[in-house]
Amino acid sequence: MQIYLPIADVAVNAILLLGLGGVVGVLSGLFGVGGGFLITPLLFFIGIPPGVAVATGSNQVVASSVSGVLAHLKRKSVDIPMGCVLLVGGIAGSAGGIVAFNWLQSLGQIDLVVQLAYVVFLGFIGLLMAQEGVRSWRRARNPSAGRTKRHQHHWVHNLPLKMKFRASGLYISVIPPILVGLVVGVLAAIMGVGGGFIMVPAMIYILGMPTKVVIGTSLFQVIFVSAFTTMAHAVTNQSVDIVLAFLLIAGSVVGAQIGTRLSGRLKAEELRMLLAFLVLAVAIKLALDLLLTPSDLFSLYPGNAP
Amino acid sequence: MIRAALSLALVLIAAAPARAETVVAGVSLDEIGITARFDGTEVLIYGAVRREEPEPDGPPLHVIVTLEGPAGSVTIRRKEKIAGIWVNTEEVGVSATPTYYSVASTGPLGEILDPAEDVRQRISVPLAVRAFSGPLEVEDARPFTEALLRIRMAEGQYTLSEGSVALIEGTLFRADFQLPANLVEGDYKMRIYLLRGGQVIDSHRSALPVRKIGLERTLFLMSRENAYAYGLMSLVLAVVAGWAASAAFRLMRR
């Protein structure tokens, strides 16, 4: 069943979009990620203009993060003060990211930058996860091997403006979380992702937050950053397609439930390896598009470059 | 002045016999509405040749039908390999070129249409589409124009179907157009030419409006005219869907 998207100006199969949302939803249920980093490149592959894919992707992230954070609020695994501090940086970064996005779009380089950002980040995260997966798989087979202790205190924590974060059990400067928020905000705006997949490792390794509050806090701040990004895209470049968003959200909402149920049945290490391969596959596909000689050196962009 | 008027009158008198054949035409649709279910559409343009006297001898009658979408601006970019990856480098902006253009005819354009007449009427695809304006940033814009034609022809936005117009008994004709799903809103210009010996003997023009209708139109207009409300609506949709999913999930677990 083809459906005409009013903003993207293309007709796409509605079942395909529901399915796409569903698959990403299953993954987000399985792995606790927003799924923005997968949905946006998948939208590129099915022919949605990159601008629309990015803007609509952030709208979808709002839905999946809201859905996720409610469960975490119940479990009290959200550090709200920390989320707010991250948010301050996040909003500023997102505003800057939107300006950069619109500027790059006028230069005709937005596709390149978005693709490069995806290749670099997905490749990096995919490799990290694969490595982690292999390690925990070995540990599962050989339980006597010792666990490595995480580094706890960096010099960055002792900068001025210290603040107490009760849920995380931290007393650190607000500057590092603001900077982390800033960087993730820029990426969120340019790549159309919530940034959870960058935020989570940053919170653990740079801020030293305990793992149990990391996902909830990340989701909490991602809601607001993505909501801000969606709004900014809607107002500055009118590229949020609400019909596309609706289909993706409907699919992902159902998929997330299935994913959460499945996650109880599969082994964690297997899951992590699976996600790592998936992420690497997307990164490799995008990298090949940049490296291989394109079938046509010329491409058309609607609108006139200034 | 008088001489000019006289020569004009002479031209008109000389042209009079050629007007012996005129075209009458109709379309299968008055208007095309783009709805959520829109997936391209077929348009049938039909007509007849009206004659005051029996069909003249000499070169056979031919018909060309064109359908032209609203003009839009487009930027054509060329990729080059820089540091191992393919990057857009040069670009050419075209301020107004048809977003859709289709030509259907009773025979190969090269045989039935005189090139000078083509230039005058802008019938064939390259001539109808050619619309560069402003200073060019590149030395040679030809590869860019060719790319525009090639890409749009490959995507079915520009089409040339020689021999697809059926002419029956030298009087009735019909041309079928398959419009793609990614139509741009606006008035589509329809042109019908009657030709003999490569020369146009009569032509007919009319417009076929294409509009987004219903929900599609409401949403599109809202996103442009009321961007804040549109953005908020998208967010409310997302938050409600996210909350509903979480609530439904809790119910199912119970």
Interface residues (C-beta under 8 A of the other chain):
Chain A: Q2 I3 Y4 P6 I7 D9 V10 A11 N59 Q60 V62 A63 S64 S65 V66 S67 G68 L70 A71 G108 Q109 D111 L112 L116 A227 T230 M231 H233 A234 V235 Q238 V240 I242 V243 A245 F246 I249 A250 V253 V254 A256 Q257 T260 L290 L291 T293 P294 D296 L297 F298 S299 L300 Y301 P302 G303 N304 A305
Chain B: I34 T35 A36 R37 F38 D39 G40 G72 S73 V74 T75 I76 R77 R78 K79 E80 K81 G84 I85 W86 V87 N88 E91 G93 V94 S95 P143 F144 A147 L148 R150 I151 R152 A181 N182 V184 K212 L215 E216 R217 L219 F220 S223 R224 A227 Y228 Y230 G231 L232 M233 S234 L235 L237 A238 V239 A241 G242 W243 A244 A245 S246 A248 F249 M252
